């Protein structure tokens, strides 16, 4: 059996679940096939960190009696030890707790670090191009999985990505990278269509580019959507941004009044 020191283990949870094991000397990787049960346990530990055996069992099988859930967990651990003996140990198994082996590189962990870098360093004082790419092109967490713990983690990651995209769009706009700013802001609105700050960045970017027509059109479209969905107007900050242009003609039509 290969040891962890000889291997490069990578767990991917953004998009479909898959695990690769590589040779640290040759930089070659191959996929590791695991059944659904071990996949769920490994994903749980990757997302939640070290946890008690009882907690893991209860989370994975919430509708089972404690003894049944515990038996299922033991079966998965046995399977990982014996049926997949050619794979380096993926878990740290204690008497009462379980954790993912620290050597396993998890894409979600890298995504979180990238998102937090963008949020806490919004003006790009640190090199954030890799972080920007990771956030901008991130996939959804485990699509097709509907366990409660997955849904909760997916929602947290989406909110984190939304905040990071917001910061990234503002950064790129201030750096006069209008195309990238629009790309990041639109990605944010695809997560939350009513997220006003992303729409403001889109409008500001159009104004920066001298594209008043597109700026006003976007504001009017957002205003109508917000009124339709929530019965609310945009914030005063947003309205003041475009107020000088709202009374001008867009295709010969006044746009100042009403949603």
Secondary structure, 3 states (H helix, E strand, C coil): CCCHHHEEEEEECEECCEEEEEECCCCEEEEECCCHHHHHHHHHHHHHCCEEHHHHHHHHCCCCCHHHHHHHHHHHHHHHHHCCCCCCCCEEECCCEEEECCCCEEHHHHHHHHHHHHHHCCCCCCCCHHHHHHHHCCCCECCCCCCHHHHHHHHHHHHHHHHHHHHHHHHHHHCCCHHHHHHHHHHHHHHCCCCHHHHHHHHHHHHHCCCHHHHHHHHHHHHHHHHHHHCCCCCHHHHHHHHHHHCCEECCEECCCCC
